């Protein structure tokens, strides 16, 4: 997946909705907490930079269910228990973004 496709997929999984078509990570998006009956262009934003911002990925990770969290953790450190906490703590935002998308079965290798 391209970085923009990843940002869009994570944004949608976190509840962001596009203001207009075609969808772009750099276009206008409504945040998950924007009431549907109060939406206007001035309330839109660009998607968070999930692939480079650990804080954005932290917020995205908090949307995972318990089962999805288990898969996410497995994808980040695998079955190797040696140093798994170190490896988990030191994963990049991009690594977390890919694991997040794979845990939700949203990772797409087509059109990359």
C-alpha positions in Angstrom: 0.0 0.0 0.0 1.2 3.5 -0.6 1.6 5.8 2.4 -1.5 7.8 1.3 -3.6 4.6 1.0 -2.4 3.6 4.5 -3.4 6.9 6.0 -6.8 6.8 4.4 -7.4 3.2 5.5 -6.4 3.9 9.1 -8.4 7.2 9.1 -11.5 5.3 8.0 -11.0 2.6 10.5 -10.8 5.3 13.2 -14.0 6.9 12.1 -12.9 9.7 9.9 -15.2 10.4 6.9 -14.2 12.2 3.7 -15.7 15.6 3.1 -15.7 15.0 -0.7 -14.6 12.6 -3.4 -12.1 11.6 -4.5 -10.6 10.7 -1.1 -7.1 12.0 -0.4 -5.1 11.9 2.8 -4.4 15.6 2.2 -8.0 16.5 1.4 -10.8 17.4 3.9 -12.0 14.9 6.4 -14.5 15.0 9.2 -13.2 13.8 12.6 -15.1 10.9 14.3 -16.6 13.4 16.9 -18.0 15.8 14.3 -21.8 15.4 14.6 -23.4 14.4 11.2 -26.0 17.2 11.4 -23.4 19.9 12.1 -20.9 19.2 9.4 -19.6 22.0 7.2 -16.4 22.6 5.4 -14.9 24.7 8.2 -15.1 21.7 10.5 -13.0 19.4 8.3 -9.4 18.6 8.7 -6.6 16.5 7.0 -6.0 13.0 8.2 -3.3 12.5 10.9 0.1 11.5 9.7 -0.2 8.0 11.1 3.0 6.7 9.4 5.2 9.4 11.0 3.4 10.4 14.2 3.5 8.0 17.2 0.8 10.0 18.9 -1.5 9.6 16.0 -0.8 5.8 16.0 -1.4 5.7 19.8 -4.9 7.2 19.2 -5.5 4.7 16.4 -4.3 1.7 18.4 -6.8 2.7 21.2 -9.7 1.9 18.7 -8.7 -1.8 18.5 -10.8 -4.5 20.1 -9.1 -7.0 22.5 -8.8 -9.6 19.7 -7.4 -7.0 17.3 -4.9 -5.9 19.9 -3.6 -9.4 20.3 -3.1 -9.7 16.5 -1.5 -6.3 16.5 1.0 -7.2 19.2 1.8 -10.5 17.4 2.4 -8.7 14.1 4.8 -6.3 15.9 7.0 -8.7 17.7 6.0 -12.2 16.5 6.6 -15.2 18.6 10.1 -14.2 19.7 9.8 -13.5 23.4 13.4 -12.4 23.8 13.4 -8.6 24.0 9.8 -8.4 22.9 9.1 -5.4 25.2 12.1 -3.6 23.8 11.1 -4.3 20.3 7.5 -3.3 20.9 8.5 0.0 22.5 10.9 0.9 19.7 8.7 0.2 16.7 8.2 3.1 14.4 4.9 4.8 13.6 5.1 3.2 10.1 5.6 -0.3 11.5 2.7 0.3 13.9 0.6 1.5 11.0 1.2 -1.6 8.9 0.5 -3.9 11.9 -2.7 -1.9 12.6 -3.9 -2.4 9.1 -2.9 -6.1 9.0 -4.7 -6.7 12.3 -7.9 -5.3 10.8 -7.3 -7.2 7.5 -7.1 -3.9 5.7 -3.6 -4.3 4.3 -3.8 -4.4 0.6 -0.7 -5.4 -1.6 -2.6 -4.5 -4.8 -2.1 -1.1 -6.3 1.1 -0.4 -4.4 
